[in-house]
Amino acid sequence: MANLIKADGIHIPSKKKTLILNVNNMDIIGTVYSQKDYYIKKNQKCTAVFLSPLFETKKYSINKTLGPVKFNLISKNWSINSYALGGIKKNNLNKINLIKCRGIGGISFIED
């Protein structure tokens, strides 16, 4: 479908584990929750990944979040760009400067 509508790119959720075929000249961005997910997305030829959850969300309690330190430790040797995702709001935006990422994504920041 992405080829039919001439999309610039596609997003592959973490649950999608199979190889994506026939996507030429497109950015492929995946969502990962662990190092293992990262290797799966790298094999799927992702050009970037969202690493999640950075902060607490409705879906993830504070005990299940990465925080800046874990985010940096997990993604420090990755060869593709990483973006922070999950619970990014105006009140924790200053902590974004602590992580080494290419950018951020999220709904909480927009809704806040």
N, C-alpha and C positions, 0 to 999 in steps of 0.2 A: 504494500500500500504506500509506503514511504516513497518508493520510486515512481509510482503512478502520480502522486501529487507534487513530485519534484521537491521534496523536503530537503532542507539543509542537513538535517540530522535526525537521529532517533534516540529514545531513552529505553534502556533495558533494565527492568526491575531486578532486584537481587534474586527473586524466585526463578527467573528464567535462566536455566543452566546450559541449554543447548547452543550450539554455534549458530550465529545469524549469517545467512548467506544472501548473496545478491544485493548488497547495499554498497554501491560504488560511489565514491566521491562524497561521502556523508560523514559527519561527525557522529560518533556513537558514544553516548554517555551512559554509564551504568551506575547503579546504587549498590554500595557495599556496606557490610556491617562488621567485617573481619578481614584478616589477612587472607584467609582461604577464599572468601568472596572476591577479593582483589585479583587473585590468580585466575579465577574463572573469567572475570571480566576482561582481563588482559588477553586471555586466549580467545575471547570473543571479539578481539580487535577494538576494544573501547579506546577512545582517544582521551577520555577523562572519566573520573568517577566522583560521585557524591559519597563521602564517608559520613555515616550517620549512626546514632544520634549524638550530636555534640553536646546539647543541653537537654534538660528535662522537657518532655512534651506530654500531651494528654495520653499518648500511647506508651511512652517510656518514662518510668520513674527515675529519680535521681540515681538509684543504684544500678541502672542499666545504661547510663550515659557514659560517654567517653571523657568529656572535659578536654581542656587544651593539652594537658600533658600526655594523656593516652593517645589523643589524636595525632600529635607530633611523633610519638614513638612508633605508632602503627604505620604511618605513612612516610616516614623519613627516607626510606630507600626505594620508594616507588618511582618507576620510570615514566609514568603518565601523570598528568595533572590531577590534583585532588581538590575538591570543593567541599566546604563544610555544609552540613545539612542537619536540621533538627533543633527546634527550640530557640532559634536565634531571634532575640527581641531587642528593643531599644535599651532595656536595663542591663543586658549582658553584652552589648555590642563592643564595649571597650576590651573585653576578653578576646575578641577576634584578632586583635593585634598580636596576641600571644601564639597564635597558631600559624603554621607555615602551610598556607593553602593558596590556590589561585583565585578563589572567590567564594561566595556564599550563595546559598539558595534557601528558600523557605517561605512559608505562608504566614507563620506567626509574626514575622517582622512587618509584613504588609498589613495584617489585621490589627496589630497593636496600636 
